Amino acid sequence: MWTKGQVYVLHAGQSVELDCEFYAETFNMFKNPVVWKKHQRQEMTEINIMGNILPPFLAAGRFVVAFDKKPPRYRMTLRVTGDCVITNYINLYSPKIR
């Protein structure tokens, strides 16, 4: 499953909540983890694996992942709080759900 990339331009101190919603008969986060990736220029960095924020984002204390499941509707959100500027693409990616 791919979702469309979006561009967010924020000013320092602003927050943003990124949303990924999908529908599936069954969903196993261990088999199909939802991964947020930050693309900036030629660099791609994973922000999380499932509900775990990865370094260096974890140390910032500004990233929060939430997962809401109400089958067949699933929703993963990533909240980035204050003191940040996001001017490039943040694409959402999860391997194809089988």
LOSE-983891 format. One record per residue: residue number from 1; chain; x, y, z of N, C-alpha, C, O in turn. Coordinates in Angstrom, 1 decimal. Each point is the difference from the previous one (the first is absolute). Example, Ala and Ser with C-alpha at 12.3 -4.5 7.8 and 13.67 -1.06 7.14 Angstrom:
<recs>
<rec num="1" cadena="A" n_x="13.2" n_y="-5.7" n_z="7.8" ca_x="-0.9" ca_y="1.2" ca_z="0.0" c_x="0.9" c_y="1.2" c_z="0.0" o_x="1.0" o_y="0.0" o_z="0.7"/>
<rec num="2" cadena="A" n_x="-1.4" n_y="1.1" n_z="-1.4" ca_x="0.9" ca_y="1.1" ca_z="0.0" c_x="-0.8" c_y="1.1" c_z="0.8" o_x="0.5" o_y="1.1" o_z="0.1"/>
</recs>
This chain:
<recs>
<rec num="1" cadena="A" n_x="0.8" n_y="-1.2" n_z="0.0" ca_x="-0.8" ca_y="1.2" ca_z="0.0" c_x="0.9" c_y="1.2" c_z="0.0" o_x="0.9" o_y="0.2" o_z="0.8"/>
<rec num="2" cadena="A" n_x="-1.2" n_y="0.7" n_z="-1.7" ca_x="0.7" ca_y="1.3" ca_z="0.0" c_x="-1.0" c_y="1.1" c_z="0.2" o_x="-1.2" o_y="-0.2" o_z="-0.5"/>
<rec num="3" cadena="A" n_x="1.5" n_y="1.2" n_z="1.2" ca_x="-0.9" ca_y="1.2" ca_z="0.0" c_x="0.7" c_y="1.1" c_z="-0.7" o_x="1.2" o_y="-0.1" o_z="-0.2"/>
<rec num="4" cadena="A" n_x="-1.9" n_y="1.1" n_z="-0.2" ca_x="0.5" ca_y="1.1" ca_z="-0.7" c_x="1.0" c_y="0.8" c_z="0.9" o_x="-0.4" o_y="0.3" o_z="1.2"/>
<rec num="5" cadena="A" n_x="1.5" n_y="0.1" n_z="-1.7" ca_x="0.9" ca_y="0.9" ca_z="0.7" c_x="-0.7" c_y="1.4" c_z="0.1" o_x="-0.7" o_y="0.4" o_z="-0.9"/>
<rec num="6" cadena="A" n_x="1.0" n_y="0.3" n_z="2.0" ca_x="-0.5" ca_y="1.3" ca_z="0.2" c_x="1.1" c_y="0.9" c_z="0.4" o_x="1.0" o_y="-0.4" o_z="0.5"/>
<rec num="7" cadena="A" n_x="-1.2" n_y="1.7" n_z="-0.8" ca_x="1.0" ca_y="1.0" ca_z="0.4" c_x="-0.6" c_y="0.8" c_z="1.1" o_x="-1.1" o_y="0.6" o_z="-0.2"/>
<rec num="8" cadena="A" n_x="1.8" n_y="-0.4" n_z="1.3" ca_x="-0.4" ca_y="0.9" ca_z="1.1" c_x="1.1" c_y="1.0" c_z="0.2" o_x="1.1" o_y="-0.3" o_z="0.2"/>
<rec num="9" cadena="A" n_x="-1.5" n_y="1.6" n_z="-0.3" ca_x="0.9" ca_y="1.1" ca_z="0.3" c_x="-0.5" c_y="0.6" c_z="1.3" o_x="-1.1" o_y="0.6" o_z="0.1"/>
<rec num="10" cadena="A" n_x="2.0" n_y="-0.6" n_z="0.9" ca_x="-0.4" ca_y="0.5" ca_z="1.3" c_x="1.0" c_y="1.0" c_z="0.5" o_x="1.2" o_y="0.1" o_z="-0.5"/>
<rec num="11" cadena="A" n_x="-1.6" n_y="0.7" n_z="1.4" ca_x="0.9" ca_y="1.0" ca_z="0.6" c_x="0.5" c_y="-0.6" c_z="1.3" o_x="-0.7" o_y="-0.8" o_z="0.6"/>
<rec num="12" cadena="A" n_x="1.8" n_y="1.3" n_z="-0.1" ca_x="0.6" ca_y="-0.5" ca_z="1.3" c_x="-1.1" c_y="0.1" c_z="1.1" o_x="-0.7" o_y="1.0" o_z="0.1"/>
<rec num="13" cadena="A" n_x="0.6" n_y="-2.1" n_z="0.6" ca_x="-1.0" ca_y="0.0" ca_z="1.1" c_x="-1.3" c_y="-0.6" c_z="-0.3" o_x="-0.8" o_y="-0.3" o_z="0.9"/>
<rec num="14" cadena="A" n_x="0.5" n_y="0.1" n_z="-2.2" ca_x="-1.3" ca_y="-0.6" ca_z="-0.4" c_x="0.1" c_y="-1.5" c_z="0.1" o_x="1.1" o_y="-0.6" o_z="0.0"/>
<rec num="15" cadena="A" n_x="-2.3" n_y="0.0" n_z="0.2" ca_x="-0.1" ca_y="-1.4" ca_z="0.0" c_x="-0.8" c_y="-0.5" c_z="-1.2" o_x="-0.7" o_y="0.7" o_z="-0.6"/>
<rec num="16" cadena="A" n_x="0.9" n_y="-2.0" n_z="0.4" ca_x="-0.8" ca_y="-0.6" ca_z="-1.1" c_x="-0.3" c_y="-1.5" c_z="0.3" o_x="0.8" o_y="-0.7" o_z="0.7"/>
<rec num="17" cadena="A" n_x="-2.0" n_y="0.3" n_z="-1.1" ca_x="-0.4" ca_y="-1.4" ca_z="0.2" c_x="-0.2" c_y="-0.6" c_z="-1.4" o_x="-0.8" o_y="0.4" o_z="-0.8"/>
<rec num="18" cadena="A" n_x="1.6" n_y="-1.5" n_z="0.6" ca_x="-0.1" ca_y="-0.7" ca_z="-1.3" c_x="-0.8" c_y="-1.2" c_z="0.2" o_x="0.0" o_y="-0.7" o_z="1.0"/>
<rec num="19" cadena="A" n_x="-0.9" n_y="0.4" n_z="-2.0" ca_x="-1.0" ca_y="-1.1" ca_z="0.2" c_x="0.1" c_y="-1.0" c_z="-1.1" o_x="0.2" o_y="0.4" o_z="-1.2"/>
<rec num="20" cadena="A" n_x="-0.3" n_y="-1.6" n_z="1.5" ca_x="0.0" ca_y="-1.1" ca_z="-1.0" c_x="-1.2" c_y="-0.9" c_z="0.4" o_x="0.0" o_y="-0.7" o_z="1.1"/>
<rec num="21" cadena="A" n_x="-1.0" n_y="0.7" n_z="-1.9" ca_x="-1.2" ca_y="-0.8" ca_z="0.3" c_x="-0.2" c_y="-1.1" c_z="-1.1" o_x="0.2" o_y="0.4" o_z="-1.2"/>
<rec num="22" cadena="A" n_x="-0.5" n_y="-1.6" n_z="1.5" ca_x="-0.2" ca_y="-1.0" ca_z="-1.0" c_x="-1.0" c_y="-1.0" c_z="0.5" o_x="-0.3" o_y="-0.1" o_z="1.2"/>
<rec num="23" cadena="A" n_x="-0.2" n_y="-0.7" n_z="-2.1" ca_x="-1.0" ca_y="-1.0" ca_z="0.3" c_x="0.5" c_y="-1.4" c_z="-0.4" o_x="0.7" o_y="-0.1" o_z="-1.1"/>
<rec num="24" cadena="A" n_x="-0.9" n_y="-0.9" n_z="1.9" ca_x="0.5" ca_y="-1.4" ca_z="-0.3" c_x="-0.9" c_y="-1.0" c_z="0.7" o_x="-0.5" o_y="0.3" o_z="1.1"/>
<rec num="25" cadena="A" n_x="0.3" n_y="-1.5" n_z="-1.7" ca_x="-0.7" ca_y="-1.0" ca_z="0.7" c_x="0.7" c_y="-0.4" c_z="1.3" o_x="-0.6" o_y="0.0" o_z="1.1"/>
<rec num="26" cadena="A" n_x="1.9" n_y="-0.2" n_z="-1.2" ca_x="0.8" ca_y="-0.3" ca_z="1.2" c_x="1.3" c_y="0.8" c_z="-0.2" o_x="0.4" o_y="0.2" o_z="-1.1"/>
<rec num="27" cadena="A" n_x="0.2" n_y="0.1" n_z="2.2" ca_x="1.2" ca_y="0.7" ca_z="0.0" c_x="0.9" c_y="-0.4" c_z="1.2" o_x="-0.5" o_y="0.0" o_z="1.1"/>
<rec num="28" cadena="A" n_x="1.7" n_y="-0.3" n_z="-1.4" ca_x="1.0" ca_y="-0.4" ca_z="1.0" c_x="1.2" c_y="0.9" c_z="-0.1" o_x="0.7" o_y="0.0" o_z="-1.0"/>
<rec num="29" cadena="A" n_x="-0.6" n_y="0.9" n_z="2.0" ca_x="1.1" ca_y="1.0" ca_z="0.0" c_x="1.4" c_y="-0.6" c_z="-0.1" o_x="0.9" o_y="0.6" o_z="-0.5"/>
<rec num="30" cadena="A" n_x="-0.7" n_y="-1.9" n_z="1.1" ca_x="1.3" ca_y="-0.6" ca_z="-0.1" c_x="0.3" c_y="-0.5" c_z="-1.4" o_x="1.2" o_y="0.0" o_z="-0.4"/>
<rec num="31" cadena="A" n_x="-2.2" n_y="-0.4" n_z="-0.3" ca_x="0.2" ca_y="-0.5" ca_z="-1.4" c_x="0.1" c_y="1.2" c_z="-1.0" o_x="0.7" o_y="-0.1" o_z="-1.0"/>
<rec num="32" cadena="A" n_x="-1.5" n_y="1.1" n_z="1.3" ca_x="-0.1" ca_y="1.2" ca_z="-0.9" c_x="0.2" c_y="1.3" c_z="0.8" o_x="-1.0" o_y="0.7" o_z="0.2"/>
<rec num="33" cadena="A" n_x="2.2" n_y="-0.5" n_z="0.3" ca_x="0.2" ca_y="1.2" ca_z="0.9" c_x="-0.3" c_y="1.3" c_z="-0.8" o_x="0.4" o_y="0.2" o_z="-1.2"/>
<rec num="34" cadena="A" n_x="-1.0" n_y="0.8" n_z="1.9" ca_x="-0.2" ca_y="1.3" ca_z="-0.6" c_x="1.3" c_y="0.8" c_z="0.3" o_x="0.3" o_y="0.1" o_z="1.2"/>
<rec num="35" cadena="A" n_x="0.3" n_y="0.4" n_z="-2.2" ca_x="1.3" ca_y="0.7" ca_z="0.2" c_x="-0.1" c_y="1.4" c_z="-0.6" o_x="-0.4" o_y="0.2" o_z="-1.2"/>
<rec num="36" cadena="A" n_x="0.7" n_y="0.8" n_z="2.0" ca_x="0.1" ca_y="1.4" ca_z="-0.5" c_x="1.4" c_y="0.3" c_z="-0.4" o_x="0.9" o_y="-0.4" o_z="0.7"/>
<rec num="37" cadena="A" n_x="-0.7" n_y="1.0" n_z="-1.9" ca_x="1.3" ca_y="0.3" ca_z="-0.5" c_x="0.1" c_y="1.5" c_z="-0.3" o_x="-0.9" o_y="0.6" o_z="-0.6"/>
<rec num="38" cadena="A" n_x="2.0" n_y="0.0" n_z="0.9" ca_x="0.3" ca_y="1.4" ca_z="-0.3" c_x="0.9" c_y="0.0" c_z="-1.2" o_x="1.1" o_y="-0.6" o_z="0.1"/>
<rec num="39" cadena="A" n_x="-1.5" n_y="1.3" n_z="-1.1" ca_x="0.9" ca_y="0.2" ca_z="-1.2" c_x="0.4" c_y="1.4" c_z="0.0" o_x="-0.8" o_y="0.9" o_z="0.0"/>
<rec num="40" cadena="A" n_x="2.1" n_y="-0.6" n_z="0.0" ca_x="0.5" ca_y="1.3" ca_z="-0.1" c_x="1.2" c_y="0.0" c_z="-0.9" o_x="1.1" o_y="-0.6" o_z="0.3"/>
<rec num="41" cadena="A" n_x="-1.2" n_y="1.3" n_z="-1.4" ca_x="1.0" ca_y="0.1" ca_z="-1.0" c_x="0.3" c_y="-1.5" c_z="-0.5" o_x="-1.0" o_y="-0.6" o_z="-0.4"/>
<rec num="42" cadena="A" n_x="2.2" n_y="0.1" n_z="0.5" ca_x="0.3" ca_y="-1.3" ca_z="-0.5" c_x="0.0" c_y="-1.0" c_z="1.2" o_x="0.4" o_y="-1.2" o_z="-0.2"/>
<rec num="43" cadena="A" n_x="-0.9" n_y="1.5" n_z="1.4" ca_x="0.1" ca_y="-0.8" ca_z="1.1" c_x="-1.4" c_y="-0.5" c_z="0.4" o_x="-0.9" o_y="0.8" o_z="0.0"/>
<rec num="44" cadena="A" n_x="0.8" n_y="-2.1" n_z="0.4" ca_x="-1.3" ca_y="-0.5" ca_z="0.5" c_x="0.3" c_y="-0.7" c_z="1.4" o_x="1.0" o_y="-0.7" o_z="0.1"/>
<rec num="45" cadena="A" n_x="-1.8" n_y="1.1" n_z="0.9" ca_x="0.2" ca_y="-0.5" ca_z="1.3" c_x="-1.3" c_y="-0.5" c_z="0.5" o_x="-1.0" o_y="0.7" o_z="-0.1"/>
<rec num="46" cadena="A" n_x="1.0" n_y="-1.9" n_z="0.7" ca_x="-1.2" ca_y="-0.5" ca_z="0.6" c_x="-0.2" c_y="0.7" c_z="1.4" o_x="0.9" o_y="0.1" o_z="0.7"/>
<rec num="47" cadena="A" n_x="-2.1" n_y="0.3" n_z="-0.5" ca_x="-0.4" ca_y="0.7" ca_z="1.3" c_x="-0.4" c_y="-1.0" c_z="1.1" o_x="0.3" o_y="0.1" o_z="1.1"/>
<rec num="48" cadena="A" n_x="-1.0" n_y="-1.1" n_z="-1.6" ca_x="-0.5" ca_y="-1.0" ca_z="1.0" c_x="0.0" c_y="-1.4" c_z="-0.6" o_x="0.1" o_y="-0.2" o_z="-1.2"/>
<rec num="49" cadena="A" n_x="-0.3" n_y="-0.8" n_z="2.0" ca_x="-0.4" ca_y="-1.3" ca_z="-0.4" c_x="-1.1" c_y="-0.4" c_z="1.0" o_x="0.1" o_y="-0.1" o_z="1.2"/>
<rec num="50" cadena="A" n_x="-1.3" n_y="-0.1" n_z="-1.8" ca_x="-1.2" ca_y="-0.2" ca_z="0.7" c_x="-0.2" c_y="1.2" c_z="1.0" o_x="0.0" o_y="1.1" o_z="-0.5"/>
<rec num="51" cadena="A" n_x="-0.2" n_y="-1.4" n_z="1.8" ca_x="-0.2" ca_y="1.1" ca_z="0.9" c_x="1.3" c_y="0.6" c_z="0.7" o_x="-0.1" o_y="0.8" o_z="0.9"/>
<rec num="52" cadena="A" n_x="1.2" n_y="-1.3" n_z="-1.4" ca_x="1.3" ca_y="0.4" ca_z="0.6" c_x="0.7" c_y="1.1" c_z="-0.8" o_x="0.3" o_y="-0.2" o_z="-1.2"/>
<rec num="53" cadena="A" n_x="0.0" n_y="1.4" n_z="1.8" ca_x="0.7" ca_y="1.0" ca_z="-0.7" c_x="1.5" c_y="-0.3" c_z="0.1" o_x="0.5" o_y="-0.5" o_z="1.0"/>
<rec num="54" cadena="A" n_x="0.2" n_y="0.6" n_z="-2.2" ca_x="1.4" ca_y="-0.3" ca_z="-0.1" c_x="0.9" c_y="1.2" c_z="0.2" o_x="-0.4" o_y="1.1" o_z="-0.2"/>
<rec num="55" cadena="A" n_x="1.7" n_y="-1.4" n_z="0.6" ca_x="0.9" ca_y="1.1" ca_z="0.1" c_x="0.3" c_y="0.5" c_z="-1.4" o_x="-0.1" o_y="-0.7" o_z="-1.0"/>
<rec num="56" cadena="A" n_x="0.4" n_y="2.0" n_z="0.8" ca_x="0.2" ca_y="1.0" ca_z="1.0" c_x="-1.3" c_y="0.7" c_z="0.4" o_x="0.0" o_y="0.9" o_z="0.9"/>
<rec num="57" cadena="A" n_x="-1.1" n_y="-1.3" n_z="-1.4" ca_x="-1.3" ca_y="0.6" ca_z="0.2" c_x="-0.5" c_y="-0.2" c_z="1.5" o_x="-0.6" o_y="0.9" o_z="0.6"/>
<rec num="58" cadena="A" n_x="1.0" n_y="-2.0" n_z="-0.1" ca_x="-0.4" ca_y="-0.4" ca_z="1.4" c_x="0.5" c_y="1.0" c_z="1.0" o_x="-0.7" o_y="0.5" o_z="0.9"/>
<rec num="59" cadena="A" n_x="2.0" n_y="-0.1" n_z="-1.1" ca_x="0.7" ca_y="0.9" ca_z="1.0" c_x="-0.7" c_y="1.4" c_z="0.0" o_x="0.1" o_y="0.7" o_z="1.0"/>
<rec num="60" cadena="A" n_x="-0.7" n_y="-0.3" n_z="-2.2" ca_x="-0.6" ca_y="1.3" ca_z="0.0" c_x="-1.2" c_y="0.1" c_z="0.9" o_x="-0.3" o_y="1.1" o_z="0.4"/>
<rec num="61" cadena="A" n_x="-0.4" n_y="-2.2" n_z="-0.2" ca_x="-1.2" ca_y="0.1" ca_z="0.9" c_x="-1.1" c_y="0.7" c_z="-0.7" o_x="-1.0" o_y="0.4" o_z="0.7"/>
<rec num="62" cadena="A" n_x="1.0" n_y="-0.2" n_z="-2.0" ca_x="-1.1" ca_y="0.7" ca_z="-0.6" c_x="-0.8" c_y="-0.9" c_z="-0.9" o_x="-1.0" o_y="0.6" o_z="-0.7"/>
<rec num="63" cadena="A" n_x="1.2" n_y="-1.9" n_z="0.6" ca_x="-0.7" ca_y="-0.9" ca_z="-0.9" c_x="-0.8" c_y="-0.9" c_z="0.8" o_x="0.5" o_y="-0.7" o_z="1.0"/>
<rec num="64" cadena="A" n_x="-1.8" n_y="0.5" n_z="-1.3" ca_x="-0.9" ca_y="-0.9" ca_z="0.6" c_x="-0.8" c_y="-0.8" c_z="-1.0" o_x="-0.6" o_y="0.6" o_z="-0.9"/>
<rec num="65" cadena="A" n_x="0.6" n_y="-1.9" n_z="1.0" ca_x="-0.7" ca_y="-0.9" ca_z="-0.9" c_x="-1.2" c_y="-0.5" c_z="0.7" o_x="0.1" o_y="-0.5" o_z="1.1"/>
<rec num="66" cadena="A" n_x="-1.2" n_y="0.4" n_z="-1.8" ca_x="-1.2" ca_y="-0.6" ca_z="0.6" c_x="-0.6" c_y="-0.9" c_z="-1.0" o_x="0.0" o_y="0.3" o_z="-1.2"/>
<rec num="67" cadena="A" n_x="-0.6" n_y="-1.4" n_z="1.6" ca_x="-0.6" ca_y="-1.0" ca_z="-0.9" c_x="-1.4" c_y="-0.3" c_z="0.6" o_x="-0.2" o_y="-0.3" o_z="1.1"/>
<rec num="68" cadena="A" n_x="-0.8" n_y="0.4" n_z="-2.0" ca_x="-1.4" ca_y="-0.2" ca_z="0.4" c_x="-0.5" c_y="-1.1" c_z="-1.0" o_x="0.0" o_y="0.2" o_z="-1.2"/>
<rec num="69" cadena="A" n_x="-0.5" n_y="-1.3" n_z="1.8" ca_x="-0.6" ca_y="-1.0" ca_z="-0.8" c_x="-1.4" c_y="-0.3" c_z="0.3" o_x="-0.4" o_y="-0.3" o_z="1.2"/>
<rec num="70" cadena="A" n_x="-0.4" n_y="0.4" n_z="-2.2" ca_x="-1.4" ca_y="-0.3" ca_z="0.1" c_x="-0.4" c_y="-0.7" c_z="-1.2" o_x="-0.6" o_y="0.5" o_z="-0.9"/>
<rec num="71" cadena="A" n_x="1.0" n_y="-1.8" n_z="0.8" ca_x="-0.1" ca_y="-0.8" ca_z="-1.3" c_x="-1.4" c_y="0.2" c_z="-0.6" o_x="-1.0" o_y="0.0" o_z="0.7"/>
<rec num="72" cadena="A" n_x="1.0" n_y="0.3" n_z="-2.0" ca_x="1.0" ca_y="-0.1" ca_z="-1.0" c_x="0.8" c_y="1.3" c_z="-0.2" o_x="0.8" o_y="0.1" o_z="-0.9"/>
<rec num="73" cadena="A" n_x="-1.0" n_y="0.9" n_z="1.8" ca_x="0.6" ca_y="1.3" ca_z="-0.1" c_x="1.2" c_y="0.1" c_z="0.9" o_x="-0.1" o_y="-0.3" o_z="1.2"/>
<rec num="74" cadena="A" n_x="1.3" n_y="0.7" n_z="-1.7" ca_x="1.2" ca_y="0.2" ca_z="0.8" c_x="0.5" c_y="1.4" c_z="-0.3" o_x="-0.1" o_y="0.5" o_z="-1.1"/>
<rec num="75" cadena="A" n_x="0.7" n_y="0.1" n_z="2.2" ca_x="0.5" ca_y="1.3" ca_z="-0.2" c_x="1.3" c_y="0.2" c_z="0.8" o_x="0.1" o_y="-0.4" o_z="1.2"/>
<rec num="76" cadena="A" n_x="0.9" n_y="0.9" n_z="-1.8" ca_x="1.3" ca_y="0.2" ca_z="0.6" c_x="0.3" c_y="1.5" c_z="-0.1" o_x="-0.1" o_y="0.6" o_z="-1.1"/>
<rec num="77" cadena="A" n_x="0.4" n_y="0.1" n_z="2.2" ca_x="0.3" ca_y="1.4" ca_z="-0.1" c_x="1.4" c_y="0.3" c_z="0.6" o_x="0.5" o_y="-0.7" o_z="0.9"/>
<rec num="78" cadena="A" n_x="0.2" n_y="1.6" n_z="-1.5" ca_x="1.3" ca_y="0.5" ca_z="0.5" c_x="-0.2" c_y="1.5" c_z="0.3" o_x="-0.3" o_y="0.8" o_z="-0.8"/>
<rec num="79" cadena="A" n_x="0.6" n_y="-0.5" n_z="2.1" ca_x="-0.1" ca_y="1.4" ca_z="0.4" c_x="1.4" c_y="0.5" c_z="0.2" o_x="0.8" o_y="-0.6" o_z="0.8"/>
<rec num="80" cadena="A" n_x="-0.5" n_y="1.8" n_z="-1.4" ca_x="1.3" ca_y="0.6" ca_z="0.2" c_x="-0.3" c_y="1.4" c_z="0.6" o_x="-0.7" o_y="0.8" o_z="-0.5"/>
<rec num="81" cadena="A" n_x="1.2" n_y="-0.7" n_z="1.7" ca_x="-0.3" ca_y="1.2" ca_z="0.8" c_x="1.1" c_y="1.1" c_z="0.0" o_x="1.2" o_y="-0.4" o_z="0.0"/>
<rec num="82" cadena="A" n_x="-1.6" n_y="1.6" n_z="-0.1" ca_x="0.8" ca_y="1.2" ca_z="0.1" c_x="1.5" c_y="0.0" c_z="-0.3" o_x="0.6" o_y="-1.0" o_z="-0.1"/>
<rec num="83" cadena="A" n_x="-0.1" n_y="2.2" n_z="-0.1" ca_x="1.4" ca_y="0.2" ca_z="-0.2" c_x="0.6" c_y="-0.8" c_z="-1.2" o_x="1.1" o_y="-0.5" o_z="0.1"/>
<rec num="84" cadena="A" n_x="-1.9" n_y="0.4" n_z="-1.2" ca_x="0.5" ca_y="-0.8" ca_z="-1.1" c_x="-0.4" c_y="0.7" c_z="-1.3" o_x="-1.0" o_y="0.7" o_z="0.0"/>
<rec num="85" cadena="A" n_x="1.7" n_y="-0.9" n_z="-1.0" ca_x="-0.3" ca_y="0.5" ca_z="-1.3" c_x="0.1" c_y="-1.2" c_z="-1.0" o_x="1.0" o_y="-0.6" o_z="-0.1"/>
<rec num="86" cadena="A" n_x="-2.2" n_y="0.3" n_z="-0.5" ca_x="0.0" ca_y="-1.1" ca_z="-1.0" c_x="-0.3" c_y="0.6" c_z="-1.3" o_x="-1.1" o_y="0.6" o_z="-0.2"/>
<rec num="87" cadena="A" n_x="2.1" n_y="-0.6" n_z="-0.7" ca_x="-0.2" ca_y="0.6" ca_z="-1.3" c_x="0.1" c_y="-1.0" c_z="-1.2" o_x="-0.1" o_y="0.4" o_z="-1.1"/>
<rec num="88" cadena="A" n_x="0.3" n_y="-1.6" n_z="1.4" ca_x="0.1" ca_y="-1.0" ca_z="-1.0" c_x="-1.1" c_y="-1.1" c_z="0.2" o_x="-0.8" o_y="0.1" o_z="0.9"/>
<rec num="89" cadena="A" n_x="0.8" n_y="-1.1" n_z="-1.8" ca_x="-1.0" ca_y="-1.0" ca_z="0.0" c_x="0.2" c_y="-0.9" c_z="1.2" o_x="1.1" o_y="-0.4" o_z="0.4"/>
<rec num="90" cadena="A" n_x="-2.3" n_y="0.0" n_z="0.2" ca_x="0.0" ca_y="-1.1" ca_z="0.9" c_x="-1.0" c_y="-1.0" c_z="-0.6" o_x="-1.2" o_y="0.3" o_z="-0.1"/>
<rec num="91" cadena="A" n_x="1.8" n_y="-1.4" n_z="-0.4" ca_x="-0.9" ca_y="-1.0" ca_z="-0.6" c_x="-0.3" c_y="-1.1" c_z="1.0" o_x="0.9" o_y="-0.4" o_z="0.8"/>
<rec num="92" cadena="A" n_x="-2.0" n_y="-0.1" n_z="-0.9" ca_x="-0.5" ca_y="-1.1" ca_z="0.8" c_x="0.2" c_y="-1.3" c_z="-0.8" o_x="-0.4" o_y="-0.1" o_z="-1.2"/>
<rec num="93" cadena="A" n_x="0.9" n_y="-1.0" n_z="1.9" ca_x="0.2" ca_y="-1.2" ca_z="-0.8" c_x="-0.2" c_y="-1.2" c_z="0.9" o_x="0.3" o_y="0.0" o_z="1.2"/>
<rec num="94" cadena="A" n_x="-1.0" n_y="-0.9" n_z="-1.7" ca_x="-0.2" ca_y="-1.3" ca_z="0.6" c_x="0.1" c_y="-1.1" c_z="-1.0" o_x="-0.6" o_y="0.2" o_z="-1.1"/>
<rec num="95" cadena="A" n_x="1.2" n_y="-1.3" n_z="1.3" ca_x="0.1" ca_y="-1.0" ca_z="-1.0" c_x="-1.4" c_y="-0.5" c_z="-0.4" o_x="-1.0" o_y="0.2" o_z="0.8"/>
<rec num="96" cadena="A" n_x="0.8" n_y="-0.7" n_z="-1.9" ca_x="-1.3" ca_y="-0.4" ca_z="-0.6" c_x="-0.7" c_y="-0.9" c_z="1.0" o_x="0.6" o_y="-1.0" o_z="0.5"/>
<rec num="97" cadena="A" n_x="-1.8" n_y="1.3" n_z="-0.2" ca_x="-0.8" ca_y="-0.9" ca_z="0.9" c_x="-0.5" c_y="-1.2" c_z="-0.8" o_x="-0.6" o_y="0.2" o_z="-1.1"/>
<rec num="98" cadena="A" n_x="0.8" n_y="-1.4" n_z="1.6" ca_x="-0.5" ca_y="-1.1" ca_z="-0.8" c_x="-1.3" c_y="-0.5" c_z="0.5" o_x="-0.5" o_y="-1.0" o_z="-0.5"/>
</recs>
